[in-house]
Amino acid sequence: MDLNPPESLKPFIDLLPAGAQDFLNSGGWLLVGAFLLLLVLFVCAWTVRALFRALFGRRADEAIDSDAEFTEELENAPLPTVPPGDHVLTVYHVPVRMRVAVVAPLNRALDVDPTAIEKMLDRVVPGLGEIARRDRPKIRVWPQQLSHTGFATAFHRRMRKAEPENFPSRWILVAGRAHMGVQPLLVGFALWADEPNTIGRLTLEPNKWLDVIRLRRNA
């Protein structure tokens, strides 16, 4: 293997002290070249990492900040002050009370009026507006969402309960997409069951609301 430096490097090597020239001419130039190559690769990797964090890390920080604004500590949600009326809300036949309701538009075509939430809920599940009027949950209107899956993910992340996941809890969290006629509506509910259960968190498509959430006549 030829350890002599390339002819293009010799004018620069000749400018160095005799000891450095001997080291480079005996093959040391390969070690120096390898070190410089590693240095260039390190700088490139650091630059790419910094660029990635600038582009995507900021979005993650913004998501954390937005969570702080919309996060609900469920133990602080208001309890219903009156007993159930003629009809009881159920999730998979488990009686529940409504303690938090979240509504958001999926596109700009639907304007969510905070004073008309109860009428909107009636179009998700008939009679749901009556439940909201009686249980008086905390109602939140979120800004326009980019997707129904993103809304459901954000809802479940922002609704914080005391119990660990996969443990029995009185909290049942339901979120998903519903329809206001031809317009999509995003809704989420934090529901309080009579007894601890393992239903947990549910994400529903428009055709599943009436199968999962029902009103039954109070016995």
C-alpha positions in Angstrom: 0.0 0.0 0.0 1.4 3.4 -1.0 1.6 5.6 2.1 3.0 8.6 0.3 0.7 11.6 0.3 -0.9 12.7 -2.9 1.1 15.2 -5.1 -1.6 17.8 -4.5 -0.8 17.8 -0.7 3.0 18.1 -1.0 3.2 21.9 -1.4 1.3 22.3 1.9 3.3 19.6 3.7 6.6 21.3 2.6 5.5 24.4 4.6 5.4 22.5 7.8 8.3 21.8 10.3 10.6 18.9 9.5 9.1 16.6 12.2 5.6 17.2 10.9 6.7 16.5 7.3 8.4 13.2 8.3 5.1 12.1 10.1 2.9 13.0 7.2 5.2 11.6 4.5 5.4 8.2 6.4 1.6 7.7 6.3 0.5 10.1 8.9 -1.5 12.0 6.4 -4.0 9.1 6.3 -4.7 9.5 10.1 -5.1 13.3 9.7 -7.4 12.8 6.7 -9.5 10.2 8.7 -9.7 12.7 11.6 -10.9 15.5 9.4 -13.4 13.3 7.7 -14.9 12.3 11.1 -15.0 16.0 12.1 -16.9 16.9 8.9 -19.4 14.0 9.5 -19.9 15.1 13.1 -20.6 18.7 12.1 -23.0 17.5 9.4 -24.9 15.3 11.9 -25.1 18.1 14.4 -26.4 20.5 11.8 -29.1 18.0 10.6 -30.1 17.3 14.3 -30.4 21.1 15.0 -32.5 21.6 11.8 -34.8 18.7 12.7 -35.4 20.0 16.2 -36.0 23.5 14.8 -38.7 22.1 12.4 -40.3 19.4 14.5 -39.3 20.1 18.1 -41.0 23.4 18.1 -44.3 21.7 17.0 -43.9 19.3 19.9 -43.4 22.3 22.3 -46.5 24.0 20.8 -48.5 20.8 21.4 -47.4 20.8 25.0 -48.4 24.4 25.4 -51.8 23.9 23.8 -52.4 20.9 26.1 -51.8 23.2 29.1 -54.6 25.4 27.9 -57.1 22.6 27.3 -56.2 20.0 29.9 -58.9 18.9 32.3 -58.1 17.5 35.7 -61.2 15.4 35.9 -61.4 15.2 39.7 -62.2 19.0 39.5 -65.1 18.6 37.0 -68.5 19.6 38.5 -70.7 16.8 39.9 -74.4 16.8 38.9 -76.4 18.5 41.6 -79.7 16.9 40.8 -80.7 13.2 40.6 -81.3 11.5 37.2 -84.5 12.4 35.5 -86.9 10.3 33.5 -84.0 9.0 31.3 -80.6 7.7 32.3 -77.6 8.0 30.0 -75.7 4.7 29.5 -72.5 3.6 27.9 -72.7 -0.1 26.9 -75.6 -0.2 29.3 -73.6 1.2 32.2 -75.4 4.2 33.8 -73.3 7.4 33.7 -73.6 11.1 34.4 -72.0 13.8 32.1 -69.3 15.9 33.8 -67.3 17.3 30.9 -68.4 17.9 27.3 -66.0 19.1 24.5 -67.1 20.2 21.1 -65.0 21.3 18.1 -65.5 21.9 14.4 -63.6 19.9 11.8 -63.7 22.5 9.2 -64.6 26.2 8.8 -68.0 25.5 7.4 -69.4 24.7 10.9 -69.6 27.5 13.4 -69.9 26.1 17.0 -72.1 28.4 19.0 -71.4 27.9 22.7 -75.0 28.8 23.6 -76.4 26.1 21.3 -74.3 23.1 22.4 -77.3 21.3 23.9 -79.1 21.4 20.5 -76.0 20.1 18.8 -75.7 17.2 21.3 -79.3 16.2 20.5 -78.1 15.6 16.9 -75.3 13.3 18.1 -77.6 11.1 20.2 -81.3 12.1 20.6 -82.0 13.2 24.1 -78.3 14.0 24.9 -79.1 17.7 25.1 -81.6 17.0 27.9 -78.9 15.1 29.8 -76.5 18.1 29.4 -79.2 20.5 30.7 -79.8 18.3 33.7 -76.2 17.2 34.6 -74.8 20.7 33.9 -71.3 19.5 32.8 -68.3 21.7 32.2 -68.6 22.5 28.5 -65.5 23.4 26.4 -65.4 24.6 22.8 -62.1 23.8 21.2 -60.9 25.5 18.0 -61.1 24.0 14.6 -59.3 20.6 14.4 -57.3 19.3 11.5 -58.6 15.7 11.7 -61.0 13.6 13.8 -58.3 11.1 14.8 -56.1 14.0 16.0 -59.0 15.4 18.0 -59.7 12.0 19.7 -56.1 11.6 20.5 -55.9 15.1 22.0 -59.1 14.6 24.0 -57.9 11.4 25.6 -54.5 12.9 26.3 -56.0 16.0 27.9 -58.6 14.3 30.1 -56.6 13.3 33.2 -58.0 11.0 35.7 -56.4 9.9 39.0 -56.5 6.2 38.4 -53.7 4.6 36.3 -54.7 3.3 32.8 -56.1 -0.2 32.6 -57.4 -0.1 36.2 -61.1 0.0 37.1 -62.4 3.5 37.2 -65.7 5.4 37.4 -64.5 7.5 34.5 -65.6 6.6 30.9 -64.1 8.8 28.2 -65.7 8.9 24.8 -64.6 11.0 21.8 -65.0 10.9 18.1 -66.7 12.3 15.0 -70.4 12.9 14.7 -72.5 14.5 12.0 -74.6 17.7 12.0 -76.5 17.0 8.9 -73.8 16.9 6.2 -71.3 18.8 8.5 -68.9 16.8 10.7 -68.8 17.6 14.4 -66.2 16.5 16.9 -67.4 15.7 20.4 -65.9 14.2 23.5 -67.4 13.4 26.9 -66.0 12.6 30.3 -68.7 10.5 31.9 -69.0 9.4 35.6 -70.3 5.9 36.2 -72.1 4.6 39.2 -69.5 2.0 39.8 -65.8 1.4 38.8 -65.5 -0.4 35.5 -63.0 -1.2 32.8 -64.6 0.5 29.8 -62.0 3.2 29.9 -61.5 5.3 26.7 -63.5 4.9 23.6 -63.1 6.5 20.1 -66.2 6.4 18.0 -67.1 6.8 14.3 -70.4 8.5 13.3 -72.3 5.3 12.9 -71.3 3.9 16.3 -72.7 6.6 18.7 -76.2 5.2 18.8 -74.8 1.7 19.4 -72.6 2.7 22.4 -74.4 5.6 24.0 -78.1 5.3 24.7 -80.8 6.7 26.9 -83.0 4.3 28.9 -86.1 5.1 30.9 -85.3 5.5 34.6 -86.8 2.6 36.6 
